[in-house]
Every structure is written in C-alpha cells, then in structure tokens.
C-alpha cells in the first residue's frame, strides 16, 4: 500500500482525467509510476554503460546486427 500527497493542482488534474475517462485515479497513478520506473531503470543502465567506457559501435553495424538492413 502506498499513500501519496499531491498538490491541489495535480490532484485536480488527476480528478478531471479520471472523471473524463471513467477510469479510477489509481489506474493513472499505477501507470505513471510504472512508466517512471521504466525510464529510471533505462537511465541507470545507460549511465552504467557509459561508465564502462565501451568502444562505440557504428550505426551501420547496429542496423546489420538487428537485421534492419533488409
């Protein structure tokens, strides 16, 4: 269980969205948290990769490895 205090303005926006769409506020809160966590995890992976000082891979090679050149 999680309790979050929202600013009055943010809460009003969330209330309007929930009312307009017929979805519960919790639906949007869960969605927002999940998206935020995905982005933060991706960011941390990117930072770790940069800190590894790996040699760059040319775009053409990435395209070829992913089979996007077909």
C-alpha positions as CSV (number, residue, x, y, z in Angstrom):
1,X,0.0,0.0,0.0
2,X,1.2,3.5,-0.8
3,X,-0.1,6.9,0.1
4,X,0.9,9.9,-2.0
5,X,0.2,13.5,-1.2
6,X,-0.5,15.5,-4.4
7,X,-0.5,19.2,-4.8
8,X,-4.1,20.6,-5.1
9,X,-3.4,21.4,-8.8
10,X,-2.1,17.9,-9.6
11,X,-4.9,16.3,-7.8
12,X,-7.5,18.4,-9.7
13,X,-5.9,17.4,-13.0
14,X,-6.0,13.7,-12.0
15,X,-9.6,14.0,-10.9
16,X,-10.6,15.6,-14.2
17,X,-8.8,12.9,-16.2
18,X,-10.4,10.1,-14.1
19,X,-13.9,11.6,-14.4
20,X,-13.5,12.3,-18.2
21,X,-12.3,8.7,-18.9
22,X,-14.3,6.8,-16.4
23,X,-11.1,5.2,-15.1
24,X,-10.1,5.3,-11.4
25,X,-7.4,7.6,-10.3
26,X,-5.4,4.6,-9.1
27,X,-5.2,3.4,-12.8
28,X,-3.4,6.5,-13.8
29,X,-1.2,6.6,-10.7
30,X,0.0,3.0,-11.3
31,X,0.6,3.7,-15.0
32,X,2.6,6.9,-14.2
33,X,4.7,5.1,-11.6
34,X,5.4,2.1,-13.9
35,X,6.5,4.4,-16.8
36,X,8.7,6.4,-14.4
37,X,10.4,3.3,-13.1
38,X,11.0,2.0,-16.7
39,X,12.6,5.3,-17.6
40,X,14.7,5.4,-14.5
41,X,15.9,1.8,-14.9
42,X,16.8,2.5,-18.6
43,X,18.7,5.7,-17.5
44,X,20.7,3.8,-14.9
45,X,21.6,1.1,-17.4
46,X,22.8,3.8,-19.8
47,X,24.9,5.5,-17.2
48,X,26.5,2.2,-16.2
49,X,27.3,1.5,-19.9
50,X,28.8,4.9,-20.2
51,X,30.9,4.4,-17.1
52,X,32.2,1.1,-18.6
53,X,33.9,3.1,-21.4
54,X,33.0,0.6,-24.0
55,X,34.1,1.2,-27.6
56,X,31.4,2.7,-29.8
57,X,29.6,0.6,-32.3
58,X,28.9,2.3,-35.7
59,X,25.2,2.7,-36.5
60,X,25.6,0.6,-39.7
61,X,26.8,-2.3,-37.6
62,X,23.9,-2.0,-35.2
63,X,21.5,-1.9,-38.1
64,X,23.1,-5.0,-39.6
65,X,23.2,-6.9,-36.2
66,X,19.5,-6.2,-35.7
67,X,18.6,-7.3,-39.2
68,X,17.2,-3.8,-40.1
69,X,19.1,-3.6,-43.3
70,X,16.7,-5.9,-45.2
